[in-house]
Amino acid sequence: MTFRHFLPVAISLAVLFCLNLLMISSLSPGLLVKQLIAWIIGIILFFVGRQIDPNTVKSSRTLIFVGSCFLVLLPIILNTITRGSRRWIDFGIGTIQPSEIIKPWLLLFLVNTKRTWLIAIPVIITLIQPDLGSALTILCLIIPFILYHRRSLKFAVILALCLLILSPLIWKFALHDYQRHRIETFINPSLDPMGNGYNVIQSKIAIGSGGLFGKGYRKGTQGQLLFLPEKHTDFIFAGITEELGILGALLIIGSYGILPVTGIPLPFLSVGGSSIIALLFSLGIIYSS
């Protein structure tokens, strides 16, 4: 990849890096050093990823897949419960979220196998943790492969129709109560304004109160006064928009416009070392020469 092709990526990462550290220093300053370390590790892995040709790891695809499944299963084995789920591995000096770390490795596996349906195994393990959001993003890794292969696309359409038909049973028996409540309050937050709908309502207030130019650095009332929950992770976009306004939001959207990223945490902005590291490593593989 030439410097000319790399330049837009570098500019986007620089903008998101600055915004990320700026807003964490405002919304959750205690996590600033941890996030900076994650960026440093991630940037190193970006250049490591650039040396990996996805087509040369075919002989190791089974090891990659088994290792990924074991890693995402490890929090369940260790039975470390945080916020009602077993998603993280605690090393004492820090934690990692395997469901984020395995994503680039699963992509390498999918590139080198015809058995793309095996992605269901880590998806099911992630659901057992339970972590519906991460399970869905892992499942989404298969979308490019489905679109590329006509036979897989037909199978996916049939499966989607089956899931649609079975959706009432899935709603009643497969989803946890908190997952159903999250969907209901996402559609209509006013159903439970002081409970499950509280987060969405507060995020809307934060975004709306920011206006065009925002309230200013560390002057956001929703974020600074703790009305906005998870202001440094799930709702960091709302926290940024309150302080930097619509112009700040457009800057973020513009930066994402030239970066191929996905994820449940807001990519490159939410606090989360595992997400930052996995995303930068993935970008390195994508832009490998």
VMD Tcl script that draws the C-alpha trace (Angstrom):
set ca {
  {0.00 0.00 0.00}
  {1.44 3.37 -1.05}
  {1.66 6.38 1.25}
  {-1.07 8.07 -0.80}
  {-3.49 5.26 0.01}
  {-2.41 5.14 3.66}
  {-2.76 8.90 4.24}
  {-6.61 8.97 4.64}
  {-6.37 6.12 7.15}
  {-3.66 7.89 9.11}
  {-5.67 11.14 9.20}
  {-8.81 9.35 10.38}
  {-6.93 7.47 13.11}
  {-5.22 10.69 14.23}
  {-8.57 12.50 14.53}
  {-10.21 9.62 16.40}
  {-7.15 9.21 18.64}
  {-7.23 12.88 19.66}
  {-11.01 12.87 20.17}
  {-10.84 9.64 22.15}
  {-8.22 10.84 24.63}
  {-9.71 14.34 24.83}
  {-13.18 13.10 25.75}
  {-11.96 10.39 28.12}
  {-9.93 13.04 29.96}
  {-13.23 14.92 30.30}
  {-15.73 12.13 30.96}
  {-13.59 9.54 32.77}
  {-10.08 10.88 33.48}
  {-9.15 7.91 35.67}
  {-9.11 5.66 32.58}
  {-6.96 7.93 30.42}
  {-3.64 6.16 31.00}
  {-5.21 2.74 30.44}
  {-6.69 3.88 27.14}
  {-3.41 5.45 26.02}
  {-1.60 2.15 26.70}
  {-4.24 0.33 24.63}
  {-3.65 2.72 21.73}
  {0.12 2.17 21.91}
  {-0.30 -1.63 21.89}
  {-2.88 -1.35 19.12}
  {-0.64 0.80 16.91}
  {2.19 -1.72 17.32}
  {-0.22 -4.53 16.35}
  {-1.41 -2.46 13.38}
  {2.08 -2.68 11.89}
  {2.30 -6.35 12.86}
  {-1.01 -6.94 11.06}
  {0.33 -5.21 7.96}
  {2.88 -7.99 7.65}
  {0.22 -10.73 7.64}
  {-1.04 -11.97 4.31}
  {-4.46 -13.57 5.04}
  {-3.86 -16.16 2.31}
  {-0.68 -17.50 3.95}
  {-2.30 -18.67 7.20}
  {-4.39 -21.41 5.58}
  {-2.35 -24.20 7.17}
  {-3.02 -22.69 10.61}
  {-6.75 -22.06 10.16}
  {-7.84 -24.93 12.43}
  {-5.50 -23.81 15.22}
  {-6.74 -20.22 14.84}
  {-10.38 -21.29 15.07}
  {-9.95 -23.67 18.01}
  {-7.84 -21.09 19.85}
  {-10.48 -18.40 19.28}
  {-13.27 -20.65 20.57}
  {-11.25 -21.58 23.65}
  {-10.42 -17.94 24.37}
  {-14.07 -16.85 24.21}
  {-15.02 -19.86 26.36}
  {-12.42 -19.05 29.03}
  {-14.47 -16.40 30.91}
  {-17.25 -18.98 31.31}
  {-14.77 -21.56 32.63}
  {-13.23 -19.06 35.05}
  {-16.76 -17.96 36.03}
  {-15.73 -14.36 36.70}
  {-19.05 -12.49 36.79}
  {-19.09 -8.77 36.07}
  {-22.39 -6.92 35.70}
  {-24.27 -10.19 35.45}
  {-22.21 -11.75 32.65}
  {-18.94 -13.61 32.11}
  {-17.33 -11.58 29.34}
  {-13.91 -10.58 30.71}
  {-10.70 -12.25 31.85}
  {-9.12 -10.51 34.84}
  {-5.31 -10.52 34.98}
  {-5.11 -8.44 38.12}
  {-3.43 -5.49 36.40}
  {-6.17 -5.32 33.78}
  {-8.88 -7.17 31.92}
  {-9.45 -8.30 28.34}
  {-12.68 -9.10 26.53}
  {-12.08 -12.22 24.39}
  {-15.14 -11.62 22.21}
  {-13.38 -8.49 20.90}
  {-9.90 -10.01 20.65}
  {-11.01 -12.99 18.53}
  {-12.69 -10.98 15.76}
  {-9.62 -10.43 13.54}
  {-8.58 -14.06 14.04}
  {-12.03 -15.31 13.07}
  {-11.82 -13.20 9.92}
  {-8.51 -14.87 9.05}
  {-10.17 -18.23 9.59}
  {-13.18 -17.36 7.42}
  {-10.95 -16.19 4.58}
  {-9.26 -19.58 4.51}
  {-12.18 -22.01 4.90}
  {-15.33 -23.06 3.09}
  {-16.96 -24.06 6.39}
  {-18.13 -20.56 7.22}
  {-21.05 -22.02 9.20}
  {-18.56 -22.84 11.98}
  {-18.83 -19.18 13.01}
  {-21.97 -20.32 14.84}
  {-19.80 -21.95 17.53}
  {-18.18 -18.75 18.91}
  {-21.51 -16.95 18.44}
  {-23.30 -19.51 20.64}
  {-20.52 -19.41 23.25}
  {-20.77 -15.61 23.37}
  {-24.54 -15.85 23.81}
  {-24.01 -18.17 26.78}
  {-21.86 -15.55 28.55}
  {-24.41 -13.81 27.90}
  {-23.38 -11.02 25.51}
  {-25.96 -10.51 22.78}
  {-24.31 -7.45 21.25}
  {-20.90 -9.08 20.77}
  {-22.53 -12.28 19.51}
  {-24.32 -10.30 16.79}
  {-21.15 -8.50 15.72}
  {-19.28 -11.82 15.50}
  {-22.13 -13.19 13.40}
  {-21.89 -10.15 11.12}
  {-18.34 -11.18 10.19}
  {-19.87 -13.77 7.87}
  {-21.90 -11.25 5.82}
  {-19.21 -10.54 3.14}
  {-18.72 -14.27 2.60}
  {-22.47 -14.85 2.26}
  {-22.77 -12.07 -0.32}
  {-19.78 -13.41 -2.26}
  {-21.06 -16.99 -2.55}
  {-24.45 -17.38 -4.27}
  {-25.19 -20.72 -2.61}
  {-24.46 -19.26 0.83}
  {-26.67 -16.29 0.02}
  {-29.63 -18.59 -0.79}
  {-29.04 -20.49 2.45}
  {-28.88 -17.22 4.41}
  {-32.17 -16.03 2.93}
  {-33.87 -19.33 3.86}
  {-32.39 -19.17 7.37}
  {-33.54 -15.55 7.76}
  {-37.08 -16.53 6.76}
  {-37.01 -19.42 9.27}
  {-35.84 -17.07 12.02}
  {-38.58 -14.62 11.09}
  {-41.20 -17.36 11.37}
  {-39.72 -18.53 14.67}
  {-39.26 -15.00 16.04}
  {-42.23 -15.20 18.45}
  {-40.73 -18.34 20.03}
  {-37.26 -16.76 20.08}
  {-38.72 -13.68 21.76}
  {-40.49 -15.72 24.42}
  {-37.97 -18.48 25.17}
  {-34.51 -17.56 23.81}
  {-34.05 -13.96 24.95}
  {-33.31 -12.98 28.54}
  {-35.65 -10.55 30.26}
  {-33.11 -7.74 30.10}
  {-32.64 -8.30 26.35}
  {-36.40 -8.07 25.71}
  {-36.63 -4.96 27.87}
  {-33.72 -3.39 26.00}
  {-35.46 -3.92 22.65}
  {-38.81 -2.63 23.96}
  {-37.33 0.49 25.50}
  {-35.18 1.13 22.43}
  {-38.38 1.30 20.38}
  {-40.23 3.29 23.03}
  {-38.07 4.56 25.93}
  {-41.06 6.21 27.59}
  {-42.39 2.77 28.56}
  {-39.94 2.80 31.48}
  {-38.44 6.29 31.77}
  {-36.85 5.69 35.17}
  {-35.74 2.11 34.44}
  {-34.77 0.48 31.16}
  {-35.65 3.55 29.11}
  {-33.60 5.92 31.29}
  {-30.32 5.49 29.38}
  {-31.82 6.26 25.97}
  {-33.75 9.27 27.27}
  {-30.68 10.76 28.95}
  {-28.58 10.21 25.82}
  {-31.17 12.06 23.74}
  {-31.16 14.93 26.22}
  {-27.35 15.07 26.08}
  {-27.25 15.12 22.28}
  {-30.06 17.66 21.99}
  {-28.62 20.01 24.60}
  {-25.25 20.16 22.84}
  {-26.62 22.25 20.01}
  {-24.37 23.21 17.12}
  {-21.14 24.03 18.97}
  {-21.63 22.12 22.23}
  {-21.45 23.24 25.85}
  {-17.65 23.12 25.89}
  {-14.92 20.84 27.21}
  {-15.90 19.43 30.65}
  {-19.04 21.60 30.70}
  {-21.59 18.98 29.72}
  {-24.16 18.70 32.50}
  {-25.51 15.28 31.53}
  {-22.09 13.68 31.41}
  {-20.27 15.56 34.15}
  {-23.15 15.31 36.66}
  {-23.56 11.58 35.97}
  {-27.06 11.74 34.53}
  {-25.67 10.04 31.41}
  {-24.88 6.40 32.24}
  {-21.80 4.62 30.84}
  {-20.71 7.97 29.46}
  {-17.25 6.66 28.55}
  {-18.36 3.46 26.80}
  {-21.90 2.78 25.51}
  {-22.95 6.44 25.44}
  {-19.69 8.19 24.62}
  {-21.17 9.56 21.38}
  {-23.85 11.35 23.42}
  {-21.20 12.65 25.84}
  {-19.05 13.97 22.99}
  {-21.99 15.59 21.20}
  {-23.08 17.35 24.39}
  {-19.66 18.92 24.86}
  {-18.60 19.41 21.22}
  {-22.00 19.80 19.56}
  {-23.23 18.70 16.15}
  {-19.93 19.84 14.61}
  {-18.07 17.35 16.82}
  {-20.53 14.62 15.86}
  {-20.00 15.39 12.15}
  {-16.24 15.21 12.67}
  {-16.64 11.71 14.09}
  {-18.96 10.58 11.29}
  {-16.60 12.03 8.70}
  {-13.67 10.15 10.21}
  {-15.60 6.87 10.08}
  {-16.53 7.54 6.44}
  {-13.11 6.42 5.25}
  {-12.49 3.66 7.80}
  {-13.85 0.11 7.43}
  {-14.81 -0.54 11.06}
  {-17.56 -2.33 13.00}
  {-18.26 -3.06 16.62}
  {-20.57 -2.67 19.57}
  {-18.30 -0.23 21.42}
  {-18.14 2.96 19.35}
  {-15.00 2.11 17.36}
  {-11.88 3.99 18.45}
  {-13.88 6.21 20.84}
  {-15.41 4.09 23.60}
  {-13.20 3.13 26.53}
  {-12.09 -0.46 25.99}
  {-8.57 -1.69 25.44}
  {-9.66 -4.98 23.87}
  {-11.73 -3.16 21.25}
  {-9.00 -0.66 20.36}
  {-6.35 -3.38 20.07}
  {-8.54 -5.69 17.97}
  {-9.65 -2.87 15.65}
  {-6.13 -1.60 14.98}
  {-4.84 -5.14 14.41}
  {-7.73 -5.75 11.99}
  {-6.97 -2.55 10.10}
  {-3.34 -3.64 9.80}
  {-4.45 -6.93 8.19}
  {-6.87 -5.11 5.88}
  {-4.13 -2.77 4.67}
  {-1.41 -5.42 4.53}
  {0.82 -5.08 1.52}
}
mol new
graphics top color blue
foreach p $ca { graphics top sphere $p radius 0.5 }
foreach p [lrange $ca 0 end-1] q [lrange $ca 1 end] { graphics top cylinder $p $q radius 0.2 }
display resetview
